[in-house]
Structure formats: structure tokens, C-alpha cells
């Protein structure tokens, strides 16, 4: 066997193994539906049969009865903001979960007065383990009737400029915004503060939550967090009505590569690209076989 044949075989094996490793290895990035670790959202997204979107161009034509979950840690461009607005105004539900990202850019584009303060919400009295994990026990009557009594937030912020009638959850009176980041109350704003709201926009609704962490694997089962997210999304395992936007989440190189492989697979699953790929493989194999036959002859 020629050295060139060995090198070609080794190179092909390396490429195949590398692609398999990229394809099969799980994500470790925050809020990724493929991430089964503490900081992913695989548990909830799997149970409700959620679909992950790598681009808002993938949004369905009809948004009726569907919910888009957006956690914008990468600033959306005008095209994406327009897609979000059309999704909501045509009857969809947008669940915007943010603490220190670009949620306010989305709200500004939508023409909504509410904003995320971006200041850390601490509660030294009503909390789980420490003041960075405030407990929420004050809800509007609709949530109380649905059995939601306690939420646990994780390094959350708060909302401002929200109409009282739109607020659905408040922090306790012992909570405060840590403006000077010294982790103690020193002449700083004290609660209660709005931490979740729900308002109408066009034919749809916009729900705001000041902490996306309630959805991650390590937090979603704390107290009533799961029921709260399910209430906001209207999600059930019977229908693919929950869409999670991962195009505005921070990704590592593995996530980018896996997205590229997914897109490539989608392309070659169509008839003409698949036919072309089959023809190329056939020609390569045929020429290689013919060449080997000539060598043997």
C-alpha cells in the first residue's frame, strides 16, 4: 500500500472521528437546551418538547398559540428585533427573561415602557441559603389560584416602569437593590420590587422575568419555579409550541461547530443536494477503484 493511500485513510478517519465528537458531545454553555449540566435548560425543554432556534428566521409563519423564550445575552440586530415584534403582534407570546443582558434593547424596540434595572436584587431575610437567592412569595391573584406560592431566584435583578396592573410577582419588603455592590443595605432602594410582569402587545403578550436562571436544570425544580415557567409559556408535552431562541446566547466553538453541522445536515437532507453528494461520492469511489484496478493489472 502506498504511503499516500495511508495518509488519505488516516486523514479521513480523523475527520470522521472529529465530526462525531462535535456532534455527540453535549453543550456546557449557559441556558442551552442541549446542556444537561446545572446551567443548561435541557430538563425543562425536553419535558415540554421545546424546539431550539439557531436563527429567528426559523420562526413559524403562524405564531398563534406559540411562545418564544428569549434570553438576549447577545444584542439582537434590527432584523431579529423585527421578527420578535411580528411574532408577538400577530398573536404569539414572548417570554423575555433577562438580568444583565440586552433585554432593554428588545423592550425599547417593541415600544414597551418597562425595563430591567440591571441592578442586583438581594434579600437577606426571605431567601434560600443566602441573599443572592431571594424567595418570591407575593403574586397576583391569578397565579395564587394556579397554586404558585414560592419562587427562588438566582442572582436576579428587578423591573421598573411597569404598570401595577401588569405586575404578576413582587420581591419582599426586605429585599433591596445593591447599587454600590457592597452586598449590604446602605441607603439603597428597598423592596418590594416587581420581578415578573405580563402585558398585552398587539394580538399577543409579552411576559418579563428578571431572572432567566429559574429555568436552568439546577433551579427549575426549586419550589414552584417549574410551574411558574410552565404558566408563562403555556407549554405541554403534547405540542411543539415552545420555541427557545439560542441565537442570542453566548456559545463556545463546539456549539458553533455543532450548529454548522446541523445546518449542513439540513441542506443535504433535501433531494437535489443529496443527489449531488451521492454522485460525488460515487465518482470518487469509482475513480479510486478504477485506479487500483489499473495498478493491479
Protein Blocks (a to p, Z undefined) as FASTA:
>chain_A
ZZklmmmmmmmmmmmmmmmmmmmpccfbehiaklcbfklcklmmmmnopacdfbfklpcf
blghiacddddfbccdfklmmmmmmmmmnopacddddfklcklmmmmmnopabdcehiac
ddfklcghiamlccdfbdcfklmmnopabdcdehiaddehiafklpcbdcdfkbccdfko
nopaehiacddddfbdcddehjbccdddfbfklmmmklmmgojlmmmmmmmnopafkbcf
bccdfklcccdfklmmmmmmmmmmmmmmpmklmmmmmmmmmmmmmmmmmmmmmmmZZ
